[in-house]
Amino acid sequence: MSKSLSGSTESIERIHIIGAGAVGAAYASIFYDMDPSCVSFIADGERCERLRREGVIVNGKTYPIPVLNSKESFPAADLLIVTVKHHHLDQAIEEMKSGVGKNTIIISLMNGIDSEERIGAIYGAEKILYATVVGIDALREGNNVIYTTQGKIFFGEKRNPVLSDRVRRVRDIFNSAGIIHEIPADMIRILWWKFMINVGINQASAALKGPYGVFQTSVEAQSLMEASMREVIALAQKLAIDLSDQDIEKWYAVLASLSPTGKTSMLQDVEAGRKTEVEMLAGKITELGRKHGVPTPVNEHLLDTIKKIESINQK
C-alpha cells in the first residue's frame, strides 16, 4: 500500500464489487478505465462462469473485468462495494466473505435503509461507510448496460463534521476514477432522502409502467409519486429525521437531468418478469407506519398493486 496524496495512511488499490447489475457494472467500468488491475467482481456458480465468459458491456464497450469465485479464497479488498438487490443481500453477505479483511472498507449502493446494519452485523459496523447513489440512469439487458448520467454517490460516516481517514481514502479513489461524489454532514438524512425517492419514483413507475419521461411531464404520475413520498416524510419526521417537502423539490431537479427514456430499476424488473424490491420499499414503510402510528394508505396500495403485477409475471 502506498501513501496517498492527501496524507491518508493507505491508498485504496484493490476494489471488489458484488452485484454486476446496472449500477455495479457501470461503476466497475469506471474503475476499470482508471486501472484494469484494480477492480474485480465477486460471483458464485453459474453467474461467475457467465461473467467470466461474457464480461459486461457498458455503453457499447466490452469490459473483461476479472471475476472472483466466492467459493475460493482470494485477496481481501481495500474497498468492497455491494450493489445487489435487496432479496439477494443475505446470499451476497455469505459470498463476499473472502473479500473482507481486517482493513476492508464496505459501502452499499443498494436501495433501502437497512443494508448497512445487516452487513455490519456480520462483518462489524467499524468496516461500514454509509452510502447511496442518486441520479444514475443505467439500464441493463442481459450483460449490456447503458447509462447517460453517472449520478452522484453520497457517502461517509453517519455524521461527517470532519472527514475520517477512511472517508478520505474513498474520496481519493473516487477522485482518481472520476466518480462524482459528495460527503454530506448527515448521511442518515441522505439515506432517508434516497429512500423517499425510491419509494416514490421506483414504485410509481412500476405501477404505471412509465419511464422517467412520464414523471417529467405527467401531473397525474407526479401526484402518485409525491403522495407516496409524503408518507416517507411523515414517518421520517416522527423519527426526528430532517425531511420535508423541500426534499421532493430537490428530487425534481435530479429527475429533470435524467433521460426521458430511462427506467427505474423496479420498472426494469417488472418488464423483465423479475422479483421487485417492493417489500423493502412499500413493505418497509407500511411496517414502520404501523409501528409508529403513521398512516401509509398510498404505500399499502402500491404494495398490493406491485405484488399483483409480480404474481401475473410469474404465471
C-alpha positions as CSV (number, residue, x, y, z in Angstrom):
1,M,0.0,0.0,0.0
2,S,1.2,3.5,-0.7
3,K,0.8,6.8,0.9
4,S,-2.0,8.9,-0.7
5,L,-1.6,12.5,-1.7
6,S,-4.0,13.7,1.0
7,G,-1.8,12.2,3.7
8,S,-4.2,9.3,4.5
9,T,-2.5,6.2,5.9
10,E,-3.1,3.9,2.9
11,S,-4.5,4.3,-0.6
12,I,-7.2,2.0,-2.0
13,E,-5.7,-0.3,-4.6
14,R,-8.0,-3.3,-4.7
15,I,-11.7,-2.9,-5.2
16,H,-14.2,-5.8,-5.2
17,I,-17.8,-5.3,-6.4
18,I,-20.6,-7.9,-5.6
19,G,-23.5,-7.4,-7.9
20,A,-22.9,-7.0,-11.7
21,G,-26.3,-5.4,-12.5
22,A,-26.7,-1.9,-13.9
23,V,-25.2,0.1,-11.1
24,G,-22.4,-2.5,-10.3
25,A,-21.4,-2.8,-13.9
26,A,-21.4,1.0,-14.5
27,Y,-19.1,1.7,-11.6
28,A,-16.9,-1.3,-12.3
29,S,-16.3,0.1,-15.9
30,I,-15.3,3.4,-14.5
31,F,-12.8,1.9,-12.1
32,Y,-11.5,-0.4,-15.0
33,D,-11.0,2.6,-17.2
34,M,-8.8,4.1,-14.5
35,D,-6.8,0.9,-13.9
36,P,-7.8,-2.5,-15.2
37,S,-6.0,-4.3,-12.4
38,C,-7.8,-2.5,-9.6
39,V,-11.3,-3.9,-9.8
40,S,-13.0,-7.4,-9.8
41,F,-16.4,-8.8,-9.4
42,I,-17.3,-11.4,-6.8
43,A,-19.8,-14.1,-8.0
44,D,-20.8,-17.7,-7.5
45,G,-21.6,-20.7,-9.6
46,E,-23.2,-20.1,-13.0
47,R,-23.1,-16.3,-12.5
48,C,-19.4,-16.5,-12.0
49,E,-18.9,-18.6,-15.2
50,R,-21.2,-16.4,-17.2
51,L,-19.4,-13.2,-16.2
52,R,-16.0,-14.7,-16.9
53,R,-17.2,-15.9,-20.3
54,E,-19.2,-12.8,-21.4
55,G,-17.9,-9.9,-19.3
56,V,-20.0,-6.9,-19.2
57,I,-20.7,-4.4,-22.0
58,V,-21.1,-0.8,-20.8
59,N,-22.1,1.9,-23.2
60,G,-21.0,-0.3,-26.1
61,K,-17.6,-1.2,-24.8
62,T,-16.8,-4.7,-23.6
63,Y,-15.1,-4.9,-20.2
64,P,-13.3,-8.2,-19.3
65,I,-13.4,-7.4,-15.6
66,P,-11.9,-10.3,-13.5
67,V,-14.4,-12.4,-11.6
68,L,-13.5,-14.0,-8.3
69,N,-15.3,-17.2,-7.4
70,S,-16.9,-16.8,-4.0
71,K,-16.2,-20.5,-3.2
72,E,-12.5,-19.9,-3.5
73,S,-10.0,-17.9,-1.4
74,F,-8.8,-14.6,-2.9
75,P,-7.2,-11.4,-1.5
76,A,-9.3,-9.2,0.6
77,A,-10.5,-5.8,-0.9
78,D,-9.4,-2.4,0.3
79,L,-12.9,-1.3,-0.8
80,L,-15.8,-3.7,-1.2
81,I,-18.9,-2.3,-2.9
82,V,-22.3,-4.1,-2.6
83,T,-24.8,-3.5,-5.4
84,V,-27.1,-6.5,-5.2
85,K,-30.9,-6.5,-5.0
86,H,-32.4,-6.4,-1.5
87,H,-33.6,-10.0,-1.7
88,H,-30.1,-11.2,-2.6
89,L,-28.3,-9.5,0.3
90,D,-28.2,-12.5,2.6
91,Q,-26.6,-14.5,-0.2
92,A,-24.2,-11.7,-1.0
93,I,-23.1,-11.4,2.6
94,E,-22.1,-15.0,2.5
95,E,-20.4,-14.8,-0.9
96,M,-18.3,-11.8,-0.1
97,K,-16.7,-13.4,3.0
98,S,-13.2,-14.0,1.4
99,G,-13.2,-10.4,0.2
100,V,-13.4,-8.9,3.7
101,G,-10.2,-8.4,5.6
102,K,-9.1,-6.6,8.7
103,N,-8.9,-3.2,7.0
104,T,-11.6,-3.6,4.3
105,I,-14.0,-0.6,3.9
106,I,-17.5,-1.7,2.8
107,I,-20.1,0.5,1.2
108,S,-23.5,-0.5,0.0
109,L,-25.1,1.3,-3.0
110,M,-28.3,-0.7,-2.5
111,N,-31.8,0.8,-2.2
112,G,-33.3,1.0,1.2
113,I,-32.2,2.0,4.7
114,D,-31.1,-1.2,6.4
115,S,-28.3,-2.9,4.3
116,E,-25.5,-1.2,6.3
117,E,-26.9,-2.6,9.5
118,R,-27.3,-6.1,8.1
119,I,-23.8,-6.2,6.6
120,G,-22.3,-4.6,9.7
121,A,-24.0,-7.2,12.0
122,I,-21.9,-9.9,10.2
123,Y,-18.6,-8.1,9.4
124,G,-18.5,-5.3,12.0
125,A,-20.0,-1.9,12.0
126,E,-16.5,-0.4,12.0
127,K,-16.0,-1.6,8.4
128,I,-19.1,0.2,7.1
129,L,-19.3,3.5,5.5
130,Y,-22.9,4.7,4.7
131,A,-23.5,5.4,1.0
132,T,-26.2,5.8,-1.6
133,V,-26.3,6.7,-5.3
134,V,-28.7,9.3,-6.7
135,G,-29.4,10.1,-10.4
136,I,-27.8,7.3,-12.3
137,D,-29.9,6.2,-15.2
138,A,-28.3,2.9,-16.0
139,L,-30.4,0.3,-18.0
140,R,-29.4,-3.4,-18.1
141,E,-30.4,-6.0,-20.6
142,G,-28.5,-9.2,-20.1
143,N,-24.9,-8.2,-19.7
144,N,-25.4,-5.0,-21.7
145,V,-25.6,-1.8,-19.6
146,I,-26.2,1.7,-21.0
147,Y,-26.2,4.9,-19.0
148,T,-26.1,8.6,-20.0
149,T,-26.0,10.1,-16.5
150,Q,-23.5,8.8,-13.9
151,G,-25.4,10.3,-11.0
152,K,-23.7,11.0,-7.7
153,I,-22.5,8.8,-4.8
154,F,-23.2,10.3,-1.4
155,F,-21.1,8.6,1.3
156,G,-19.4,9.0,4.7
157,E,-19.7,8.1,8.3
158,K,-23.1,8.6,9.9
159,R,-22.0,12.2,10.7
160,N,-19.1,14.0,9.0
161,P,-18.2,17.1,10.9
162,V,-14.6,16.3,9.9
163,L,-13.5,13.7,7.4
164,S,-12.3,10.4,8.9
165,D,-9.2,8.7,7.4
166,R,-11.3,6.0,5.7
167,V,-13.6,8.6,4.2
168,R,-10.6,10.4,2.8
169,R,-9.3,7.2,1.3
170,V,-12.6,6.5,-0.5
171,R,-12.7,10.2,-1.6
172,D,-9.2,9.9,-3.1
173,I,-10.0,6.8,-5.2
174,F,-13.3,8.3,-6.4
175,N,-11.4,11.4,-7.4
176,S,-8.8,9.4,-9.3
177,A,-11.5,7.4,-11.1
178,G,-13.7,10.4,-11.9
179,I,-16.6,9.2,-9.9
180,I,-18.9,12.1,-8.9
181,H,-19.5,12.1,-5.2
182,E,-20.4,14.2,-2.2
183,I,-19.7,13.8,1.6
184,P,-22.7,15.2,3.4
185,A,-22.7,16.3,7.0
186,D,-25.6,14.0,7.9
187,M,-25.5,10.7,5.9
188,I,-28.6,9.2,7.7
189,R,-30.7,12.1,6.4
190,I,-29.4,11.5,2.9
191,L,-30.2,7.7,3.1
192,W,-33.8,8.6,4.0
193,W,-33.9,11.2,1.2
194,K,-32.9,8.5,-1.3
195,F,-35.3,6.1,0.4
196,M,-38.0,8.7,-0.2
197,I,-37.1,9.0,-3.8
198,N,-37.2,5.2,-4.4
199,V,-40.5,4.8,-2.6
200,G,-41.9,7.4,-4.9
201,I,-40.4,7.1,-8.4
202,N,-39.5,3.4,-8.4
203,Q,-42.9,2.2,-7.2
204,A,-45.0,4.7,-9.2
205,S,-43.0,3.8,-12.3
206,A,-43.5,0.1,-11.8
207,A,-47.3,0.5,-11.1
208,L,-47.8,2.9,-14.1
209,K,-45.1,1.2,-16.3
210,G,-43.7,4.6,-17.2
211,P,-40.1,5.7,-17.8
212,Y,-38.7,8.9,-16.3
213,G,-40.2,11.0,-19.1
214,V,-43.7,10.2,-17.8
215,F,-42.8,11.7,-14.4
216,Q,-41.2,14.7,-16.1
217,T,-44.4,15.6,-17.8
218,S,-47.5,14.0,-16.3
219,V,-49.2,15.7,-13.4
220,E,-51.1,12.5,-12.6
221,A,-47.9,10.4,-12.4
222,Q,-46.2,13.1,-10.3
223,S,-49.2,13.1,-8.0
224,L,-48.9,9.4,-7.2
225,M,-45.1,9.7,-6.8
226,E,-45.4,12.6,-4.4
227,A,-48.2,11.1,-2.3
228,S,-46.0,8.0,-1.6
229,M,-43.0,10.3,-0.8
230,R,-45.0,12.3,1.7
231,E,-45.7,9.2,3.7
232,V,-42.0,8.7,4.0
233,I,-41.6,12.3,5.1
234,A,-44.2,11.9,7.8
235,L,-42.5,8.8,9.1
236,A,-39.1,10.4,9.0
237,Q,-40.3,13.4,10.9
238,K,-41.8,11.0,13.5
239,L,-38.3,9.6,13.9
240,A,-36.6,13.0,14.1
241,I,-35.1,12.8,10.7
242,D,-35.0,16.1,8.9
243,L,-37.0,15.5,5.7
244,S,-39.6,17.9,4.3
245,D,-41.5,18.8,1.1
246,Q,-38.4,20.8,0.0
247,D,-36.7,17.4,-0.4
248,I,-39.2,16.5,-3.0
249,E,-38.3,19.7,-4.9
250,K,-34.6,18.7,-4.8
251,W,-35.6,15.4,-6.3
252,Y,-37.3,17.1,-9.2
253,A,-34.0,18.9,-10.0
254,V,-32.4,15.4,-10.3
255,L,-35.4,14.0,-12.3
256,A,-35.1,16.8,-14.9
257,S,-31.5,15.6,-15.6
258,L,-32.4,12.0,-16.4
259,S,-33.0,10.6,-19.9
260,P,-36.8,10.6,-20.6
261,T,-36.5,7.0,-21.9
262,G,-34.6,5.9,-18.8
263,K,-36.3,3.5,-16.4
264,T,-36.1,2.8,-12.7
265,S,-34.7,-0.5,-11.5
266,M,-38.1,-1.6,-10.4
267,L,-39.7,-0.9,-13.8
268,Q,-36.8,-2.8,-15.4
269,D,-37.6,-5.7,-13.0
270,V,-41.3,-5.6,-13.8
271,E,-40.6,-5.6,-17.6
272,A,-38.2,-8.5,-17.3
273,G,-40.5,-10.5,-15.1
274,R,-38.1,-10.4,-12.1
275,K,-38.9,-10.1,-8.4
276,T,-39.0,-6.5,-7.3
277,E,-37.8,-4.8,-4.2
278,V,-41.4,-3.7,-3.2
279,E,-41.1,-5.4,0.3
280,M,-38.1,-3.2,1.0
281,L,-39.9,0.0,-0.1
282,A,-43.7,-0.1,0.5
283,G,-43.4,-3.1,2.7
284,K,-40.9,-1.3,5.0
285,I,-42.9,1.9,5.0
286,T,-46.1,0.1,6.0
287,E,-44.4,-1.9,8.6
288,L,-42.8,1.3,10.2
289,G,-46.0,3.2,9.8
290,R,-47.9,0.6,11.9
291,K,-45.1,0.6,14.5
292,H,-45.1,4.4,14.8
293,G,-48.7,5.2,14.2
294,V,-48.2,6.9,10.8
295,P,-50.9,6.2,8.2
296,T,-49.5,4.8,4.9
297,P,-52.5,4.2,2.6
298,V,-50.7,5.1,-0.6
299,N,-47.8,2.7,0.1
300,E,-50.3,0.0,1.1
301,H,-52.0,0.4,-2.3
302,L,-48.6,0.3,-4.1
303,L,-47.6,-2.8,-2.2
304,D,-50.7,-4.6,-3.2
305,T,-50.6,-3.4,-6.8
306,I,-46.9,-4.3,-7.4
307,K,-47.3,-7.7,-5.7
308,K,-50.2,-8.4,-8.1
309,I,-48.0,-7.4,-11.1
310,E,-45.3,-9.8,-9.8
311,S,-47.8,-12.7,-9.4
312,I,-49.0,-12.1,-13.0
313,N,-45.4,-12.0,-14.3
314,Q,-44.6,-15.3,-12.6
315,K,-47.5,-17.3,-14.1
